[in-house]
Amino acid sequence: MATPAAPALSPEAIAALDARFESASPPEIVAWAVETFGDGLSVGASFGGASGMAILHMVAALKPNVHVFVLDTDYLFEETHETMRRSREALHLANLQVYKPLLSHEEQAARHGSALWMRDPDLCCELRKVEPNRRALEGKTAWVSGLRRDQSEGRADTPIVSWNQKFGVVKINPLANWTEKETWAYILENKIPYNPLLDQGYTSIGCYNCTVPGVQGRAGRWSGFEKDECGLHT
């Protein structure tokens, strides 16, 4: 497959766009991304949080065949799989692709020991999320995600537009300056499917072996470790 031509965005141009979009609405930012990057655009979807569902709705409404990628770590909740199935139909996602780790659960245990996530969660995330994410973005020029600044202290300075060196793409976070309340208002107004675990005490949903309910924000992930990011967004 031919690599989509990347728009010539200098560091200065990216900084100017980031500043310009501080006063723009998420749908306006998404419309710019679709028009600018076309088939070079990818949307990362976890089918866990509300933000990602809002982004999917905005992008798919303008470009139903946009490349949507899901990282199936082999440890996703069944509710997450079901949300993905419902969303594929409800949002008319014509190009949803699932990317799995190179190692199966059994192969990882044989190579690195059982329950790696309890001993070295950073390595587990690298194998099961970061590496597949890199494959998902091969040949792409821009990546849209649902990061918001109010999700955690570590995300408080999230830019709207930036260059992502780790994956070699322009990264766009249209919801960066939205609040949780604004995000849910959009979800409910547009009747967008969302993960039912969000109604059961979960506020951040990832792998079932590293996610607990009843804890606010991303503190419900990787309990017992000083870790609140999987490595995709750092």
KESETOR-559616 format. One record per residue (C-alpha): residue number from 1; residue in three letters; x, y, z. Coordinates in nm, 3 decimals. Layout:
// residues N
<rec num="NUM" residu="ala" east="X" north="Y" up="Z"/>
...
This chain:
// residues 234
<rec num="1" residu="met" east="0.000" north="0.000" up="0.000"/>
<rec num="2" residu="ala" east="0.136" north="0.340" up="-0.091"/>
<rec num="3" residu="thr" east="0.215" north="0.570" up="0.197"/>
<rec num="4" residu="pro" east="-0.022" north="0.870" up="0.206"/>
<rec num="5" residu="ala" east="0.157" north="1.192" up="0.126"/>
<rec num="6" residu="ala" east="0.226" north="1.383" up="0.446"/>
<rec num="7" residu="pro" east="0.135" north="1.751" up="0.453"/>
<rec num="8" residu="ala" east="0.443" north="1.969" up="0.495"/>
<rec num="9" residu="leu" east="0.392" north="2.078" up="0.854"/>
<rec num="10" residu="ser" east="0.698" north="2.240" up="1.008"/>
<rec num="11" residu="pro" east="0.739" north="2.260" up="1.387"/>
<rec num="12" residu="glu" east="0.639" north="2.624" up="1.360"/>
<rec num="13" residu="ala" east="0.324" north="2.534" up="1.164"/>
<rec num="14" residu="ile" east="0.228" north="2.269" up="1.417"/>
<rec num="15" residu="ala" east="0.276" north="2.515" up="1.704"/>
<rec num="16" residu="ala" east="0.063" north="2.772" up="1.523"/>
<rec num="17" residu="leu" east="-0.214" north="2.518" up="1.465"/>
<rec num="18" residu="asp" east="-0.204" north="2.412" up="1.827"/>
<rec num="19" residu="ala" east="-0.247" north="2.773" up="1.938"/>
<rec num="20" residu="arg" east="-0.519" north="2.841" up="1.680"/>
<rec num="21" residu="phe" east="-0.728" north="2.542" up="1.784"/>
<rec num="22" residu="glu" east="-0.735" north="2.641" up="2.153"/>
<rec num="23" residu="ser" east="-1.045" north="2.843" up="2.070"/>
<rec num="24" residu="ala" east="-1.194" north="2.595" up="1.820"/>
<rec num="25" residu="ser" east="-1.460" north="2.334" up="1.890"/>
<rec num="26" residu="pro" east="-1.374" north="1.963" up="1.866"/>
<rec num="27" residu="pro" east="-1.593" north="1.916" up="1.553"/>
<rec num="28" residu="glu" east="-1.405" north="2.202" up="1.386"/>
<rec num="29" residu="ile" east="-1.071" north="2.041" up="1.472"/>
<rec num="30" residu="val" east="-1.190" north="1.703" up="1.346"/>
<rec num="31" residu="ala" east="-1.312" north="1.858" up="1.019"/>
<rec num="32" residu="trp" east="-0.969" north="2.016" up="0.968"/>
<rec num="33" residu="ala" east="-0.796" north="1.683" up="1.037"/>
<rec num="34" residu="val" east="-1.015" north="1.492" up="0.791"/>
<rec num="35" residu="glu" east="-0.969" north="1.753" up="0.520"/>
<rec num="36" residu="thr" east="-0.595" north="1.789" up="0.576"/>
<rec num="37" residu="phe" east="-0.487" north="1.426" up="0.615"/>
<rec num="38" residu="gly" east="-0.754" north="1.228" up="0.429"/>
<rec num="39" residu="asp" east="-0.659" north="0.863" up="0.401"/>
<rec num="40" residu="gly" east="-0.346" north="0.930" up="0.605"/>
<rec num="41" residu="leu" east="-0.563" north="0.977" up="0.914"/>
<rec num="42" residu="ser" east="-0.607" north="0.708" up="1.180"/>
<rec num="43" residu="val" east="-0.829" north="0.704" up="1.485"/>
<rec num="44" residu="gly" east="-0.718" north="0.503" up="1.786"/>
<rec num="45" residu="ala" east="-1.019" north="0.352" up="1.962"/>
<rec num="46" residu="ser" east="-1.022" north="0.164" up="2.293"/>
<rec num="47" residu="phe" east="-1.403" north="0.133" up="2.322"/>
<rec num="48" residu="gly" east="-1.350" north="0.198" up="2.690"/>
<rec num="49" residu="gly" east="-1.379" north="0.567" up="2.768"/>
<rec num="50" residu="ala" east="-1.641" north="0.820" up="2.668"/>
<rec num="51" residu="ser" east="-1.391" north="1.051" up="2.497"/>
<rec num="52" residu="gly" east="-1.292" north="0.792" up="2.240"/>
<rec num="53" residu="met" east="-1.654" north="0.726" up="2.154"/>
<rec num="54" residu="ala" east="-1.719" north="1.098" up="2.102"/>
<rec num="55" residu="ile" east="-1.418" north="1.124" up="1.871"/>
<rec num="56" residu="leu" east="-1.527" north="0.819" up="1.671"/>
<rec num="57" residu="his" east="-1.870" north="0.971" up="1.618"/>
<rec num="58" residu="met" east="-1.725" north="1.304" up="1.499"/>
<rec num="59" residu="val" east="-1.475" north="1.151" up="1.257"/>
<rec num="60" residu="ala" east="-1.697" north="0.874" up="1.117"/>
<rec num="61" residu="ala" east="-1.973" north="1.125" up="1.043"/>
<rec num="62" residu="leu" east="-1.735" north="1.299" up="0.801"/>
<rec num="63" residu="lys" east="-1.532" north="0.998" up="0.684"/>
<rec num="64" residu="pro" east="-1.699" north="0.658" up="0.739"/>
<rec num="65" residu="asn" east="-1.402" north="0.474" up="0.584"/>
<rec num="66" residu="val" east="-1.147" north="0.636" up="0.817"/>
<rec num="67" residu="his" east="-0.889" north="0.388" up="0.947"/>
<rec num="68" residu="val" east="-0.998" north="0.301" up="1.301"/>
<rec num="69" residu="phe" east="-0.759" north="0.081" up="1.494"/>
<rec num="70" residu="val" east="-0.817" north="-0.120" up="1.809"/>
<rec num="71" residu="leu" east="-0.542" north="-0.273" up="2.021"/>
<rec num="72" residu="asp" east="-0.671" north="-0.610" up="2.141"/>
<rec num="73" residu="thr" east="-0.429" north="-0.702" up="2.420"/>
<rec num="74" residu="asp" east="-0.605" north="-1.038" up="2.478"/>
<rec num="75" residu="tyr" east="-0.709" north="-0.895" up="2.815"/>
<rec num="76" residu="leu" east="-1.000" north="-0.674" up="2.716"/>
<rec num="77" residu="phe" east="-1.329" north="-0.692" up="2.903"/>
<rec num="78" residu="glu" east="-1.612" north="-0.867" up="2.721"/>
<rec num="79" residu="glu" east="-1.806" north="-0.542" up="2.761"/>
<rec num="80" residu="thr" east="-1.534" north="-0.371" up="2.557"/>
<rec num="81" residu="his" east="-1.568" north="-0.625" up="2.276"/>
<rec num="82" residu="glu" east="-1.944" north="-0.585" up="2.282"/>
<rec num="83" residu="thr" east="-1.914" north="-0.205" up="2.267"/>
<rec num="84" residu="met" east="-1.690" north="-0.244" up="1.963"/>
<rec num="85" residu="arg" east="-1.944" north="-0.470" up="1.792"/>
<rec num="86" residu="arg" east="-2.233" north="-0.231" up="1.863"/>
<rec num="87" residu="ser" east="-2.033" north="0.073" up="1.754"/>
<rec num="88" residu="arg" east="-1.924" north="-0.079" up="1.425"/>
<rec num="89" residu="glu" east="-2.288" north="-0.088" up="1.320"/>
<rec num="90" residu="ala" east="-2.420" north="0.221" up="1.500"/>
<rec num="91" residu="leu" east="-2.143" north="0.452" up="1.380"/>
<rec num="92" residu="his" east="-2.110" north="0.287" up="1.037"/>
<rec num="93" residu="leu" east="-1.739" north="0.218" up="1.083"/>
<rec num="94" residu="ala" east="-1.633" north="0.083" up="0.745"/>
<rec num="95" residu="asn" east="-1.262" north="0.035" up="0.814"/>
<rec num="96" residu="leu" east="-1.217" north="-0.091" up="1.169"/>
<rec num="97" residu="gln" east="-0.900" north="-0.294" up="1.212"/>
<rec num="98" residu="val" east="-0.793" north="-0.497" up="1.517"/>
<rec num="99" residu="tyr" east="-0.423" north="-0.524" up="1.601"/>
<rec num="100" residu="lys" east="-0.301" north="-0.793" up="1.841"/>
<rec num="101" residu="pro" east="0.037" north="-0.844" up="2.011"/>
<rec num="102" residu="leu" east="0.300" north="-1.050" up="1.834"/>
<rec num="103" residu="leu" east="0.310" north="-1.284" up="2.134"/>
<rec num="104" residu="ser" east="0.006" north="-1.477" up="2.252"/>
<rec num="105" residu="his" east="-0.072" north="-1.485" up="2.624"/>
<rec num="106" residu="glu" east="0.093" north="-1.826" up="2.647"/>
<rec num="107" residu="glu" east="0.401" north="-1.722" up="2.447"/>
<rec num="108" residu="gln" east="0.450" north="-1.415" up="2.662"/>
<rec num="109" residu="ala" east="0.426" north="-1.624" up="2.980"/>
<rec num="110" residu="ala" east="0.680" north="-1.873" up="2.844"/>
<rec num="111" residu="arg" east="0.924" north="-1.597" up="2.751"/>
<rec num="112" residu="his" east="0.876" north="-1.349" up="3.035"/>
<rec num="113" residu="gly" east="0.707" north="-1.546" up="3.310"/>
<rec num="114" residu="ser" east="0.343" north="-1.560" up="3.413"/>
<rec num="115" residu="ala" east="0.143" north="-1.250" up="3.511"/>
<rec num="116" residu="leu" east="0.401" north="-1.009" up="3.367"/>
<rec num="117" residu="trp" east="0.164" north="-0.719" up="3.440"/>
<rec num="118" residu="met" east="0.208" north="-0.782" up="3.814"/>
<rec num="119" residu="arg" east="0.589" north="-0.766" up="3.796"/>
<rec num="120" residu="asp" east="0.674" north="-0.536" up="3.505"/>
<rec num="121" residu="pro" east="0.361" north="-0.361" up="3.377"/>
<rec num="122" residu="asp" east="0.568" north="-0.127" up="3.159"/>
<rec num="123" residu="leu" east="0.708" north="-0.421" up="2.964"/>
<rec num="124" residu="cys" east="0.365" north="-0.581" up="2.941"/>
<rec num="125" residu="cys" east="0.222" north="-0.258" up="2.796"/>
<rec num="126" residu="glu" east="0.514" north="-0.227" up="2.557"/>
<rec num="127" residu="leu" east="0.453" north="-0.577" up="2.420"/>
<rec num="128" residu="arg" east="0.075" north="-0.570" up="2.412"/>
<rec num="129" residu="lys" east="-0.005" north="-0.205" up="2.332"/>
<rec num="130" residu="val" east="0.289" north="0.006" up="2.216"/>
<rec num="131" residu="glu" east="0.426" north="-0.238" up="1.958"/>
<rec num="132" residu="pro" east="0.083" north="-0.308" up="1.802"/>
<rec num="133" residu="asn" east="0.014" north="0.067" up="1.802"/>
<rec num="134" residu="arg" east="0.329" north="0.117" up="1.598"/>
<rec num="135" residu="arg" east="0.210" north="-0.137" up="1.341"/>
<rec num="136" residu="ala" east="-0.135" north="0.023" up="1.332"/>
<rec num="137" residu="leu" east="0.015" north="0.360" up="1.238"/>
<rec num="138" residu="glu" east="0.255" north="0.232" up="0.971"/>
<rec num="139" residu="gly" east="0.209" north="0.438" up="0.656"/>
<rec num="140" residu="lys" east="-0.016" north="0.692" up="0.830"/>
<rec num="141" residu="thr" east="0.053" north="1.062" up="0.874"/>
<rec num="142" residu="ala" east="-0.185" north="1.163" up="1.155"/>
<rec num="143" residu="trp" east="-0.335" north="1.002" up="1.463"/>
<rec num="144" residu="val" east="-0.652" north="1.124" up="1.634"/>
<rec num="145" residu="ser" east="-0.704" north="1.030" up="1.998"/>
<rec num="146" residu="gly" east="-0.948" north="1.120" up="2.274"/>
<rec num="147" residu="leu" east="-0.710" north="1.256" up="2.537"/>
<rec num="148" residu="arg" east="-0.846" north="1.529" up="2.765"/>
<rec num="149" residu="arg" east="-0.653" north="1.752" up="3.001"/>
<rec num="150" residu="asp" east="-0.886" north="1.684" up="3.291"/>
<rec num="151" residu="gln" east="-0.827" north="1.307" up="3.284"/>
<rec num="152" residu="ser" east="-0.510" north="1.314" up="3.497"/>
<rec num="153" residu="glu" east="-0.230" north="1.540" up="3.615"/>
<rec num="154" residu="gly" east="-0.003" north="1.386" up="3.354"/>
<rec num="155" residu="arg" east="-0.242" north="1.494" up="3.078"/>
<rec num="156" residu="ala" east="-0.292" north="1.849" up="3.203"/>
<rec num="157" residu="asp" east="-0.064" north="1.992" up="2.934"/>
<rec num="158" residu="thr" east="-0.194" north="1.780" up="2.645"/>
<rec num="159" residu="pro" east="-0.155" north="1.975" up="2.319"/>
<rec num="160" residu="ile" east="-0.430" north="1.979" up="2.059"/>
<rec num="161" residu="val" east="-0.183" north="1.935" up="1.772"/>
<rec num="162" residu="ser" east="0.173" north="1.808" up="1.811"/>
<rec num="163" residu="trp" east="0.439" north="1.598" up="1.644"/>
<rec num="164" residu="asn" east="0.458" north="1.250" up="1.796"/>
<rec num="165" residu="gln" east="0.817" north="1.136" up="1.770"/>
<rec num="166" residu="lys" east="0.754" north="0.788" up="1.907"/>
<rec num="167" residu="phe" east="0.520" north="0.692" up="1.621"/>
<rec num="168" residu="gly" east="0.627" north="0.943" up="1.356"/>
<rec num="169" residu="val" east="0.289" north="1.106" up="1.302"/>
<rec num="170" residu="val" east="0.106" north="1.430" up="1.372"/>
<rec num="171" residu="lys" east="-0.104" north="1.368" up="1.682"/>
<rec num="172" residu="ile" east="-0.439" north="1.544" up="1.722"/>
<rec num="173" residu="asn" east="-0.638" north="1.559" up="2.045"/>
<rec num="174" residu="pro" east="-0.960" north="1.745" up="1.956"/>
<rec num="175" residu="leu" east="-1.112" north="1.701" up="2.303"/>
<rec num="176" residu="ala" east="-0.806" north="1.824" up="2.494"/>
<rec num="177" residu="asn" east="-0.983" north="2.121" up="2.649"/>
<rec num="178" residu="trp" east="-1.324" north="1.961" up="2.693"/>
<rec num="179" residu="thr" east="-1.442" north="1.851" up="3.037"/>
<rec num="180" residu="glu" east="-1.589" north="1.517" up="3.135"/>
<rec num="181" residu="lys" east="-1.929" north="1.687" up="3.162"/>
<rec num="182" residu="glu" east="-1.908" north="1.827" up="2.809"/>
<rec num="183" residu="thr" east="-1.799" north="1.488" up="2.676"/>
<rec num="184" residu="trp" east="-2.092" north="1.305" up="2.835"/>
<rec num="185" residu="ala" east="-2.335" north="1.571" up="2.717"/>
<rec num="186" residu="tyr" east="-2.218" north="1.504" up="2.359"/>
<rec num="187" residu="ile" east="-2.245" north="1.125" up="2.406"/>
<rec num="188" residu="leu" east="-2.598" north="1.141" up="2.541"/>
<rec num="189" residu="glu" east="-2.722" north="1.406" up="2.297"/>
<rec num="190" residu="asn" east="-2.605" north="1.199" up="2.000"/>
<rec num="191" residu="lys" east="-2.707" north="0.862" up="2.148"/>
<rec num="192" residu="ile" east="-2.358" north="0.721" up="2.099"/>
<rec num="193" residu="pro" east="-2.287" north="0.368" up="2.229"/>
<rec num="194" residu="tyr" east="-2.053" north="0.353" up="2.526"/>
<rec num="195" residu="asn" east="-1.901" north="0.086" up="2.747"/>
<rec num="196" residu="pro" east="-2.156" north="-0.029" up="3.009"/>
<rec num="197" residu="leu" east="-1.878" north="-0.065" up="3.266"/>
<rec num="198" residu="leu" east="-1.882" north="0.315" up="3.288"/>
<rec num="199" residu="asp" east="-2.220" north="0.278" up="3.458"/>
<rec num="200" residu="gln" east="-2.078" north="0.020" up="3.702"/>
<rec num="201" residu="gly" east="-1.816" north="0.221" up="3.889"/>
<rec num="202" residu="tyr" east="-1.534" north="0.211" up="3.634"/>
<rec num="203" residu="thr" east="-1.398" north="0.551" up="3.531"/>
<rec num="204" residu="ser" east="-1.101" north="0.434" up="3.319"/>
<rec num="205" residu="ile" east="-1.118" north="0.103" up="3.134"/>
<rec num="206" residu="gly" east="-0.822" north="-0.090" up="2.999"/>
<rec num="207" residu="cys" east="-0.721" north="-0.452" up="3.046"/>
<rec num="208" residu="tyr" east="-0.927" north="-0.648" up="3.296"/>
<rec num="209" residu="asn" east="-0.616" north="-0.760" up="3.484"/>
<rec num="210" residu="cys" east="-0.502" north="-0.399" up="3.544"/>
<rec num="211" residu="thr" east="-0.830" north="-0.212" up="3.596"/>
<rec num="212" residu="val" east="-1.038" north="-0.177" up="3.913"/>
<rec num="213" residu="pro" east="-1.371" north="0.000" up="3.971"/>
<rec num="214" residu="gly" east="-1.454" north="0.259" up="4.231"/>
<rec num="215" residu="val" east="-1.140" north="0.469" up="4.184"/>
<rec num="216" residu="gln" east="-1.165" north="0.810" up="4.023"/>
<rec num="217" residu="gly" east="-0.988" north="0.871" up="3.692"/>
<rec num="218" residu="arg" east="-0.682" north="0.683" up="3.575"/>
<rec num="219" residu="ala" east="-0.585" north="0.593" up="3.932"/>
<rec num="220" residu="gly" east="-0.798" north="0.285" up="3.876"/>
<rec num="221" residu="arg" east="-0.534" north="0.144" up="3.645"/>
<rec num="222" residu="trp" east="-0.219" north="-0.050" up="3.747"/>
<rec num="223" residu="ser" east="-0.306" north="-0.053" up="4.117"/>
<rec num="224" residu="gly" east="0.004" north="-0.072" up="4.335"/>
<rec num="225" residu="phe" east="0.234" north="0.090" up="4.079"/>
<rec num="226" residu="glu" east="0.331" north="0.453" up="4.023"/>
<rec num="227" residu="lys" east="0.190" north="0.431" up="3.673"/>
<rec num="228" residu="asp" east="-0.113" north="0.585" up="3.507"/>
<rec num="229" residu="glu" east="-0.015" north="0.560" up="3.139"/>
<rec num="230" residu="cys" east="0.041" north="0.257" up="2.918"/>
<rec num="231" residu="gly" east="0.311" north="0.427" up="2.712"/>
<rec num="232" residu="leu" east="0.105" north="0.520" up="2.407"/>
<rec num="233" residu="his" east="0.070" north="0.883" up="2.505"/>
<rec num="234" residu="thr" east="0.401" north="0.952" up="2.678"/>
